Amino acid sequence: MADTFAKLNVSPPEIERFVLDNAVMRCGFDALAAKCARRAIPLEIVSGGLDIYINPLLGRWGIKSAKVYCGKALKSGGGYCVKYPDFKNMPLDGFKAERVKALKDENRRVVFCGDGPSDFCGGARG
């Protein structure tokens, strides 16, 4: 992600416009988020993606209560500098597993969903 965005010479509004015009919410996610909000159930999103497009999407979709852990993209010269400050200098899969463990340590039941290799560790903890 850092390498790709370091070369991306477009403005933040262009990225936001592209994403809002093209991204599609996964079926059922809006219902899940609404149910979590109504019942005060914590909803966390842990992603290797970036705030520059995740936050506008969640805003468009009306998902306000989710705690989001993701990369931060800052415009820098002809591209973007990408940092992952929440991940505590660990790989994404380790951070996902850590979040699942932290919630379980609070005696919460955890439902973990993911669709990529970085989700294996978190899923194993779920």
Backbone torsions as a table, in degrees:
resi	resn	phi	psi	omega
1	MET	NA	-44.0	-178.9
2	ALA	-61.8	-42.8	179.9
3	ASP	-65.0	-43.2	-178.9
4	THR	-64.0	-48.3	-176.4
5	PHE	-75.0	-21.2	176.1
6	ALA	-63.2	-25.4	-178.1
7	LYS	-101.2	-2.9	-174.1
8	LEU	-84.5	102.7	-175.3
9	ASN	-99.2	65.9	173.9
10	VAL	-133.3	159.7	-177.1
11	SER	-78.8	157.6	175.0
12	PRO	-55.4	-41.4	177.2
13	PRO	-62.5	-32.1	177.2
14	GLU	-67.3	-40.9	177.4
15	ILE	-63.3	-48.0	-179.6
16	GLU	-59.7	-45.8	-179.6
17	ARG	-60.8	-44.9	179.9
18	PHE	-59.9	-47.9	-177.0
19	VAL	-66.0	-44.7	-179.5
20	LEU	-65.4	-29.2	178.2
21	ASP	-79.6	-20.7	-170.0
22	ASN	-121.4	-25.7	-175.9
23	ALA	-76.2	145.1	179.5
24	VAL	-124.4	132.5	179.1
25	MET	-69.7	140.9	175.1
26	ARG	-63.3	139.9	180.0
27	CYS	-55.9	127.7	175.9
28	GLY	91.7	-12.6	-177.1
29	PHE	-65.9	-39.1	179.8
30	ASP	-63.0	-41.3	178.5
31	ALA	-65.3	-41.6	178.0
32	LEU	-61.8	-48.5	-179.2
33	ALA	-61.4	-41.4	179.4
34	ALA	-64.4	-42.5	179.3
35	LYS	-64.2	-43.2	177.6
36	CYS	-60.5	-43.8	-179.9
37	ALA	-63.3	-45.3	-178.9
38	ARG	-62.3	-35.6	-174.9
39	ARG	-100.4	7.9	-179.1
40	ALA	56.6	38.7	175.7
41	ILE	-92.8	125.6	-179.6
42	PRO	-61.1	134.7	175.0
43	LEU	-120.7	120.1	178.9
44	GLU	-118.2	141.1	174.0
45	ILE	-117.4	119.3	177.2
46	VAL	-117.0	114.8	-171.4
47	SER	-139.2	147.3	170.4
48	GLY	-78.9	-2.9	177.0
49	GLY	-72.2	-172.0	-171.7
50	LEU	-123.5	146.9	178.6
51	ASP	-56.9	-29.9	-175.0
52	ILE	-62.3	-22.3	174.9
53	TYR	-122.6	-25.5	178.8
54	ILE	-66.3	-48.1	-177.2
55	ASN	-62.4	-44.1	176.0
56	PRO	-61.6	-37.1	178.4
57	LEU	-65.1	-47.0	178.8
58	LEU	-61.3	-38.4	176.6
59	GLY	-62.9	-46.4	178.5
60	ARG	-59.3	-39.9	-176.3
61	TRP	-83.6	-3.4	177.7
62	GLY	74.8	23.7	-180.0
63	ILE	-96.4	101.1	-172.1
64	LYS	-104.5	-23.6	-171.0
65	SER	-94.3	-2.2	-178.3
66	ALA	-73.4	136.5	170.7
67	LYS	-86.6	124.2	-174.4
68	VAL	-112.9	125.7	172.0
69	TYR	-112.9	115.9	-178.6
70	CYS	-158.4	-179.5	178.0
71	GLY	-74.4	154.0	176.8
72	LYS	-110.6	126.1	-179.0
73	ALA	-108.5	123.6	177.8
74	LEU	-119.2	128.6	178.7
75	LYS	-61.2	130.4	-178.0
76	SER	-146.1	106.0	-179.7
77	GLY	61.5	-125.7	-177.7
78	GLY	-88.9	11.5	-179.2
79	GLY	-157.1	-147.8	-178.2
80	TYR	-130.8	144.7	171.2
81	CYS	-96.4	126.0	-177.3
82	VAL	-111.8	129.6	177.6
83	LYS	-131.3	154.0	177.1
84	TYR	-123.9	73.0	-173.1
85	PRO	-66.2	-28.0	-178.1
86	ASP	-74.3	-20.7	-170.5
87	PHE	-81.7	2.3	171.7
88	LYS	52.6	43.0	178.0
89	ASN	56.3	33.3	175.2
90	MET	-123.5	161.1	178.3
91	PRO	-66.7	157.2	-178.3
92	LEU	-54.8	-43.7	-178.2
93	ASP	-63.7	-36.2	177.4
94	GLY	-67.2	-38.6	179.2
95	PHE	-67.3	-39.8	177.7
96	LYS	-60.7	-44.6	178.1
97	ALA	-62.9	-38.3	179.1
98	GLU	-64.4	-41.0	179.1
99	ARG	-64.0	-42.4	178.5
100	VAL	-62.0	-45.7	179.8
101	LYS	-61.7	-43.4	-179.1
102	ALA	-60.8	-42.2	179.0
103	LEU	-68.1	-39.8	178.0
104	LYS	-66.7	-35.1	177.2
105	ASP	-64.5	-21.3	174.7
106	GLU	-88.2	12.4	-178.5
107	ASN	61.4	34.2	176.1
108	ARG	-97.0	147.3	168.4
109	ARG	-80.6	141.2	-174.7
110	VAL	-122.2	131.6	169.6
111	VAL	-110.7	122.0	-176.4
112	PHE	-117.0	128.1	178.5
113	CYS	-124.9	142.7	177.2
114	GLY	-167.2	164.5	-176.7
115	ASP	-135.8	21.5	-178.4
116	GLY	-144.7	174.2	-178.7
117	PRO	-58.6	-30.7	179.8
118	SER	-70.9	-6.0	-179.2
119	ASP	-94.2	-8.1	-177.3
120	PHE	-60.8	-45.9	-177.6
121	CYS	-66.5	-43.7	178.2
122	GLY	-64.1	-41.8	178.6
123	GLY	-63.6	-35.3	179.6
124	ALA	-67.5	-27.6	178.8
125	ARG	-82.6	-21.8	-172.7
126	GLY	-68.4	NA	NA
